[in-house]
Amino acid sequence: MFEPPSLVFVAAGVAVFAAAVLPRLLSRAPVSMPMVFLAAGAVTFALLGSLPDPDPIAHREFTTHLTEVCVIISLMGAGLALDRPLGWRRWATTWRMLGIVMPLSILGLTVLGLWVLGLGLAAALLVGAALAPTDPVLASEVRVGEPADSEEEAGREDEVRFGLTSEAGLNDGLAFPFVYLAIAMSVVGTSPAAWFPSWFAIDVLWRIGAGVLMGWGTGRLLAVVFFSSKLRRIRLAEHSEGFVALAATFLAYGATEMVEGYGFVAVFVCAVTIRAAERTHGYHRVLHSYVEQLERLMTVIILVLLGGAIARGLLSGLGWAEVLVAVAFLVVVRPLAGWAALAGGRAGPRDRVAIAFFGVRGIGSLYYLAYALGEGDFGDQTDELWAIVGLVVTGSIVLHGVTTAPVMNTLDSLRRREAARRFGDPDQAPNTPV
């Protein structure tokens, strides 16, 4: 008879190997890596009753910190991968997604939570704030690829991948004011006089400002160490030390959290600042590769545990109302908000549909919910809130996992065809709108 520790080591080895192989095997299939590991976790915990219960409610602090680390690592990877220099026009798609789509998504979910689910205002707002951001972790299949290391390769990101990557990089932090608003309402009540002054001054102005400034400052300092330090021995770009990306992530996040800023914002800003210092240096690929591998491993762990929690009853008690809200958000609210926000923008009509549709929900939503439930007072709605958020995340993993490869492969094919027609050169395809 096999001993449990032996089975755990074998399972861990298989999971790690699969995390390396599956993205390549499934690149053109209507199945994603998150789908596979979510299903594997559900089956494993359903069949092996002796395994500990991966209940995020019972293990809230562990859930909070595990998802927190995964998200900040993913944010560093997203920032390092972006080739396009920061700018108002160049990032127009991003600003539209942040300024229009996210608030509309929060509003839509809050209304659905109030009218369809019968939640209180604070709980409904929490659901909206937790689920509104596009997730930088599970959106990896619609993110930009490796950083460019030459002028010829730079600036060739298509609008879909760039828009979703930059949106995911920033909105995971910019949803935090709404999470804090839900927490404040749950504690002091819904009267604006009770929460607005401190919320606007601290949770909006100070925390966002601190996140941006601390991220920029940390990024500038690290860029000097990486690329232009007078002490050649610590000029890390010449030594290809990839794990330093983890140091940058934790430094930016920890320092910002110490001054009560938004660490999520700081990590992404730090990564973009490092990238801007030497935009085509090959060291960016080294840093990005390390972060991407670590992110993938952590994603596997979280998805297996989420699948196990579902198998052990996380979604029990759901009814047609919750299913209706989940479907409405994934296929109506987010797509319509995205479609409206991108009208007249840089994206072509098909790109516009794809950006609007691929608002992937995932690890960030789990973090926000776990964090808020530990800080606020949402009464006896904990199980219901975890069920609806878990359902939307699971639905997103399945819906977007099935559609990502076919849609993105079709768009890439259309870009090559359009580039050949317009420029006589299919190699111009990456940034050709369709």
N, C-alpha and C positions, 0 to 999 in steps of 0.2 A: 504494500500500500504506500502511495506517495505521501510524504510528509508535507504539511501546509507550507512551511518556509520554502521548500523546494519548488512548489507550485507557484509561489509568489515570485521567486527569482525567474523562473521560466516565463511566466506571464509578463513580467517587466521587460525581459529581453525581447520577447516577441513584439511587445508594444513599441519599444524603441526602434526596433528594426522596421516595423511597419510604418512608423512615423517618417522614416527616411525614404522608404520605397513607395508608399501609397501616392504621394503627390505626383510622382512621375507616371505611375501606372494609370492614375485616374484623370490625367490632364485633359483627355478628350471624352471622358465618360460622364454620363449624367448622375454621377455619384461623387460626393466629396469626402475628404478625410474626416472632417467633423462628424458626418453621418455615420461613418464606419465605427468610430470610437464611441459615439453616443450609443449606438446599437450594441456594441460589444460590452459596454458597461451595464446596460440594462439586462442583457442575457446572463452575464456573469453573476451579477448580484441576485438575479431571480433564481438561478440554479444553485448557487452556493449560499445557503442560508446561514452558514457559519461565519461569513464575512461580516465585519462591523457595519452598522447601519450608517451610510453616508448622508445623514439627514442634515441639510444646511441650517435648519432651525435649531436643532440640538447642538450643532457645532458652529454657531454663528461667527465667533471670533476667528476660528480657523478658516472658515469660508471667506470672511472679509479679507484676511491677510493673503491668502493664497491667490484669490482673484486680483487683489491689488497689485501684487508683484507681477503677475502675468500681464496685466494691462500696461503697467509702466514700461516693461521690457518691450512690449509691442509698440508703444508710442515712440520709443527710441528708434526702433527699426523703421517705422514709417517715416520719421523725420529725416533719417539718414538716406533713405531711398529716393527722396524727391529730387529730381534734377532741376526743376524749374525754379529760377530765382524768385524770391518773394516780391510781390508787386500788386497794386490795386487792380490793374487790368489783367495781368497774367494769372492772378488767383481769383478772377471774377466769379468763377463757378463755386469756389469754396465760400466766398463771402455770401453768395446767394443761399447756399445750403445752410450756413450757420445762422444768417440773419432772418431767413424766411422759413425754410423747411423745418428746422428744429423747433422754433416756437409754435408753428402750426401743428406739428406732430404732438407736442406736449398738450396744446389746447384740445386737439381732437381726442386724444386718449383720456384727458381729464373729463371731458364731456361724456364720453362713453362710460367711464368709470362711475360718474354720478348718475346718469340716466339709465344705463343698461345694467350695471353691476350693483347699483345701490350703495356704493361706497361713500364715506364722508369726504368732504373736500380735501382734507390733508392727505388721506389715503389715495384718492383718485389722482391728485397732483403728483404724488410719489410714483405711482405707476407710470404716469406720463413722462416724468423726468427720467426715470430709470430706463425706459424703453425707447425714448426718442433718439439717443445718440447712435450713429452707425458705429459698429464695433470694430476696432482696429485689429483684433485678434482673429475672429472668424471671417473677416472680410479679406483675408490674405489672398484668396483666389481671384479677387477683383482688384488687388492692389498693384502698384507699379512693381517692376522687377528690381534687379540689382542696380546700385548706383552706377552711373556712367563714369568711366575713367578716361574719357577723351572728349575734346570739343565736338568731334564728329557725332558722337553718340548722345551728347547732352541735348536736352530740349526736344526729345523725340517721344515723349510720353503722350499717349492718346488721352483725350479729355475724360473718358470714362474712368480709367484707372487713376489718373491724377486727381480728378474730382473726388472720388470715393476715398482715396488714401488721405488727401489733405483734410477732407471733412472729418474722417474718422480720427485723424491726429489731433484736431482741435476740439471737436464737439464733446469728446469724452470729458474734457475739463470744463467746458462752458455750459454743460448741463448741471454742474454742481450747484450754481446759485438756486436753481429750481428745486433741487434735492434739499438744500438747506431751508428753502421756503416751506416745503412740505413738513420738515422737521419742526420748524418754528410754529407753524399752524397747529401741529399736533400737540404742542406744549403750552402755548400761550393763547391759542384760539385763533379764529379766522378774521377778527377785526383788524383792518389795516393799521389802525393806530397802535395796536399791540406789537406788530412785527415789522412794519415797513421801515422805520428809521434805522434800526440796527441792521436789518437785512440789507438795505440798499447801501449803507455806508461801509459795512464790513464784508458781507458775503458777495456783493457785486463789485464795488469800487476797489476796496483794499485787496481782497483775495485775488481778483483777476489781475490787477496791477502788479501785485507782488509776484504772481506766477510768471508774468511776462518778463519783468525786470530781472528776477532771479534766474530764470532760464537763459535769458540773453547774457547776463553776467557770467554765469557758470560756463556757458558755451564759448564765450570769448576767451575766458581764462584757459579752458582746456584746449582750445584751438591753438593757442600760443604754445602750450606744452607739447601738443601733438606735432605741430608743423614748423614752428619757427623759434623754438627755445635756443638761447645762446649756448646752453649746455647740451652738446650733441648726444650725450649719453642718455638724456631723458627726453630726447626728441622721438617720441614713441612711433611716429609714422615711419621711421626708418627701421623699426624693429618688428613690425607686423604683429603686435600684441593685440589680438582680437578681444580678449576678455576685458580690456580696458573699457569697452563699451558698457559693461556692467557697472564699473566704477562711475562712469559719467551719469548713468541712469540714477544710481542711488544717491550720488552727490547732489544732483539737481533736485531730485525729489525730496530728499531729507532736509536739505538746507531751506527749501521753500516751505515745507511743512513746519519747520521750526519757527518761521515768522508768520504762520497762519495764512500762507498763500495757497493757491491751487497747484499742488505738485504735478498733477497730470498736465496742466498747461505748461509748466516749467520744463518738464522732460521733453515734450515735443519742440518747444522753442529752443531748448538747448541743442537738440539734434539738428534742427534747421540751421542754427547759428554755426555749429561745427562744420556742417556741410558747406555753408557759404564761404567759410574762410579759405578753403582750397577746393573749389567745386569739382575738379576732375582728378583729384589725387586718388591713386589706387588704394590708399589706406581705408577709404570709406567702404570699399567692398569687403575688406577684412573685418571691420567693425560690424557691418551689416550682416555678414555671414554668421558671425558668432551669435549676434542677437537673434537672428532668425531661427537658428538651431535650438537655442535655449527656449525661445517662445513656443516652438513646435512641441518640445518635450512637456512644457508646462500645460499647454493646451490639451495634450493627450490625457494628462492626469485629471484635469478639471472635467473634461467631457466624459471620461469613464465614471467619475464620481457622480456627475449629473445624471448619467444614464442609470447608475445604481440607485440614486435617490428617486428617480421616476419609477423604477421597478419596485421600490419599497413603499410607494404611495404618495410621492410628492404631489402628483396631479389628482389624487383622489378627491372626490367631492365636487369636481368640476361639472358644470351643467351646460346647457345650450347657450346660455347668456355669455359665459366665458369664451366658448368656442366662437360665437358670433363676433365678440369684441376682437379676439385674436385675428380672425380672418379679415375683419373690416380694417384693422390697422395695417396688416401686411399687404393687402391687395387693393385697398382703397385710399386710406388716409395718407400714408407715406407716399405712394406713387402719385396721387393727385397733387399733393403739396410740392413734390419735386418737379412735376411737370409744369405747374404754374410758375414756380420760382425761376426756372431755367428758360422761360420764354424770352426770345430775343438775345440769348447769351451766346457764348462761344461754341457750345455743343451743337452738333448736327441733330436732326430730328430723331434718328435711331439712337444716337448717343444719349440724347435727352431722356428717352424712354428708359434706357438701361440704368442711367444714374439715378433716376427717380425710383426705379423698381428695386435696385440692389441696396436697400438700406438694411444691411445685415445686423441682427440683434444677437448679443452673446454675452461674453464674459463680463464686459463692463456693466451690463444690466444687473447681473448677479451681484457684482460688487456694490453698486449703488443701493440695492435693496437691503443687502446684509448690513451695510454701514448705517443706513437710515433707521432700520429697525432697532439697532443698538443705541442710537442717539435720541430717537423720538419716542413718543407715546401713542401708538396706534391701536391700543386696546387689544381686543381679541381677534383682530383681523390678520394676524401674522400668517396663518395657514392659507387664508384666501389670497393674500398678496403674493406669497411664494407660488401658489398654484397658477395664478394668471400670468405672472412674469415667466415662470418655468414653461408654461404652455406657449407663450409667444416666442421665447428663445428656441424651444424645440421646433415649433412650426417654421421659424426662420431658417434653422439649420437644414430642415428637410426641403422646404420650398426653394430656397436659394441654392442649396446643394445640388438639387436636381437640375436647375436651370442655368447655373453659372457657366459650366463648360460649353454646352451647346450655344448659348447666347454670345459669349465672348469669342468663341471660335468663328461664329458667323460674322460678328462685327469685324474681326481681324481680316477675314476673307474679303468682306466688302471694302475695307480700307485699301487693301492691296489692289483690288479691281479699280477703285476710284482713283488711286494714285497713278496707276498705269494709264487710265483714260485722261486725267488732267495734266500729268507731268511727264508721261511716257516712262515713268520709273516706279516700279512697285516698291522700291526701297524707301520711298517717301511716305509709305503707308502709316507708320506709327502715329503721326500727328495730323493725319488727314481726317477731317470731320465727315461723318456719314449720317 
